[in-house]
Structure formats: structure tokens, C-alpha cells
Amino acid sequence: MRYLNLDHLRRCIATLQSSLSFYQRADPDSIEQEVFRNAIVKGYELTQETTFKLLKKALKAFGHGGRTLEATPIKDILRLAAVHDLLTLDEVECWFRYRDNRNDTAHDYGEAFARETLTLMPGFLEDVARLADRLQDKLGEDAV
């Protein structure tokens, strides 16, 4: 069995945390703050996509087929993760909200969207770190 390597996800989390910290320290309405806001949006997208890829790999360890998983909508992947105790039902609801917000990034990079994403960021960072720890405990490379 191949085990999960969570290094890339943990790097994404650290980068996103740093971007948020730099954003918060930048002068309001400055170019620097806008640069960090853009980094947060892209980091948020990358962190989610990395998480979903890892969840699919984790679900393969529970006997789900790769082709089926690739054709499965993300919200159903999240539900399957709850079935296998990778997420709680409350966490799945939060991840639905993150996914809905992420889908909005494809269509709206405006100020209102950025404000909404920034309000989700503290909870998202906690949730993704908790999921990374859970994946590490259950299926990480050193979980052997």
C-alpha cells in the first residue's frame, strides 16, 4: 500500500498562513495588501485542490476505485471522507462552504469575494491543518 505524503499540503498551509499574516500587516488599501490578498486567493485554491487530491488517494486505501473517484463530485468525496472518519459531519458542512466559496473564485475576483474569502480563512486554516493531522495519523508515510 502506498502511504500519503502530506509535505506539499503542509507547505501550502504554511504559505497560506504567511500570506494572511503579511496581508494583515500591510497598510490598508496598499498595493502590498492587494498582492497578499491575491496570494491568499491563489493559496486558498491550491490548498483546496491539494486536499481533495489527497482525500481521493486516502479513499483508495478504503477500497474506492480511482476512476470512480475521479468522476465523483467533490462534495461526494467529502461525504465519503466522513463515512471513513476522515472528517466529521460538521467538518463536511464547513468544507461545503469552503468549496462553494472556491467555486466563486473562478468567476469573481472582486473586493466582495476577497472579503468573504478572508473571513473564512482562520477557520479554513484550522480545518485543513486538522485534516492533514488526521490523514497523517491514519495514512501518512510514517503511520506504518
FENMOSUL-V378564 format. One record per residue. D_LAST is the distance of its C-alpha to the last C-alpha in whole Angstrom. Layout:
<<D_LAST> <D_LAST>>
This chain:
<<10> <10> <8> <11> <12> <15> <17> <20> <20> <20> <22> <24> <24> <25> <28> <29> <29> <32> <34> <34> <35> <38> <39> <40> <42> <44> <47> <48> <49> <48> <47> <44> <43> <44> <41> <39> <39> <39> <36> <34> <35> <34> <30> <30> <31> <28> <25> <26> <26> <22> <21> <22> <21> <17> <18> <19> <16> <14> <17> <17> <13> <16> <18> <20> <22> <22> <26> <27> <24> <26> <29> <28> <30> <28> <29> <28> <24> <25> <26> <23> <20> <22> <22> <18> <18> <17> <21> <24> <27> <29> <26> <27> <31> <30> <28> <31> <33> <31> <31> <35> <36> <34> <36> <39> <38> <39> <42> <43> <43> <46> <46> <45> <42> <41> <42> <40> <37> <37> <38> <34> <32> <32> <30> <28> <27> <26> <24> <22> <21> <20> <18> <16> <15> <14> <13> <10> <10> <9> <8> <8> <7> <5> <4> <0>>
